[in-house]
Amino acid sequence: MAVRIEYILIMVFALLIVAVFGFTPTSRAAISGKAEKEVQFENFQLFNLKEHDSNQKIYATKAIKYNKYINFTNVHLTDDLGHTIFSDTARYEDDVLHMKKNVKVSRNDGIDFLTESLNYDLTKKLITTSEPFVLEVNRTIIRGDKLVFEVEDKIISAYNVDASIWFDENQSATLK
């Protein structure tokens, strides 16, 4: 019993037709989300965090730009007003820099404060934290639960404050 080659070719052709027309492909819409990476940088420096504001410089060991925000690691932010802010992580979204873990704010006039998280609104020039903080001015130490710092006006407001105030021999103080 011999099988002719024509029969084999007809069978292969029939299977091919069934495979092509028997299965209908389904199309699915592309999934787009807020967390899609656009680009990633390592060991970089960025000027002008906000588009029309030229007074911030940010340094980071790693930055990942997503669709609507940027995540930073090991952040060092400086501005032309003499402020320096360090943190382990930060997220820049809607003109607000949300900084977390080991946050330290320093001014060139000797004021430093430490907290675990803060928000820096670049539009309003306002630094706020709802975490406990420690503020140090020379040898004076102030602890509190919440802090609001108006950057341009250099006004600091603190809530639930506990302070250890240091005076030099030549200084006098009036408390109101």
N, C-alpha and C positions, 0 to 999 in steps of 0.2 A: 504494500500500500504506500504509494508515494503521494506526498503533498506537493502540489504545484506552487511555485513561487507567486503566481498571480493571486491565489487565495490568501496567502500571508500578507501581501501588499493591501488587499481589499480589507482584511481584518484590522491592520494597523491604521489605514485611512478611516475606517468606521470608528475606531477608538479615539482617534484624533478629533473627529467631528463631534463626538459625544463630549469629549473633554472641553472643547472650545465653547460649544453652544449649551451644554448641559449645566454648567456652573455660571451663575450670574454674580459678578463682583458687586460688592457693596461699598459705597463710599461713605466716609465718616468725616465730619468737620474737624479741622485742626484744633487741637486743644491749646488755648493760650491762657496763661495765668500771670499773676503778679510776680511769681518767683522764678521766672525764666532768666537765666544769666545772659547778659549781653557781652560783657568783657570782664576780664580779671587782670589786675595789676599786682606786682610785687615790688617792694622797696621803691616807693615812688614819692613824689612831691607834687602837690596840686595847689595852684594859685587860683584865687577867685572862686571860692566855694559857691558863692552866690553869684549869679551872672553879671550883675551891674555893680558889684561891691568888690573893690580891689584891696581890701585890707585884711583878708584872712589868707593864711598859708597853712596847709595841712600836710603833714608827713605821716606815712603809715607803712608798715611792713607788708600789708596785704589789703587790697580793696577789690570788692566784687561789685560791679554795676549791674543792677537788675533793672527791670522795666520802669519802676516807679521810685526806686531808692538805691542808695549805695551803702554797703556794709564795709566797715574799716576794722582792722586789727592793729593793736599797738599804735594808738593815735597820739599825735603831738600837734596841737593847733596853736598858732600864734596870730596876733593881730597887731596893727600899728598903734593901738592904744596901750601896749605894754602888757597884755594878758597872755598867759601861756596855760593851756589846758592839756593834761595827759589823761589817758584812759586805756584800758585793755581792749575794749570794743566800742564801736559807735555805729550809728545808723543815721544817714542824712536823708530826710524825707520831708517834703513840703516846707522847705526853708527852715527846718528845725533839726539841729544835731542832737540826737539822743545818745548820751554817753553812759556806759555802764562799766562796773568793776574797777576798783582802785582809781577813782577819779580825783585828780589834784588840779586845783586852779591856783595860779600864782600871778601876782601883779608885780610890776617892777618897783613899786613903793614898799614892798615887804609884806603885803597881806597874802596869806596862803589859806586855802581851805580844802579839806578832804571830805569825800563822801563816796557812797557806792554807786550813785547814779545822778545824772542831772540832764536837763534839757536846755539847750542854748538856742533861743529863737533869734535867728540872724536878721530878720526883718525888724523886730521890735528892740533888738539889742538887749535882750533880757535872759539872764541865767536863773533858772529855778531848780530847786531840788525838794523833793518831799521825803527824802531819806534823812536819817540823822547825819549831822555834819560836825566837824571840828574846824574852827576858824582860828588862825593864829596871826596876831599882829605884834611884831617884836616878841616880847615874852608874855603877852596877854593871850590867854586861851579862852575861847568861847565855844561852848557846845550847845547844840539845839536840834530841834526836830525838823524844821523846814527853813529854807533860806531863799530869798529873792534878791538878786543883784542886778541893778540897772546899770549896764556897762558904761554908757556914755555919760550919765549923770554921776556915776560913782557912788550910788546910794545902795546900801546893804540893809535889808530888813530880815530879821530872824525871829523865830517863834519858839516858845518854851525854852528860854535861854538859861544856861548855867555858865557863869563866867568866873575866871580867876584873873584879876586885873593886876598888872605890875606897874608900879610907879618908880621912877628914879628919884633920888634924893632931892633934886632941884625942881621936880614937877609938883604941881598941885592940881587937884581935881574938884569939880563941883558936880554932884549927881543930882539930877532932877527927876 
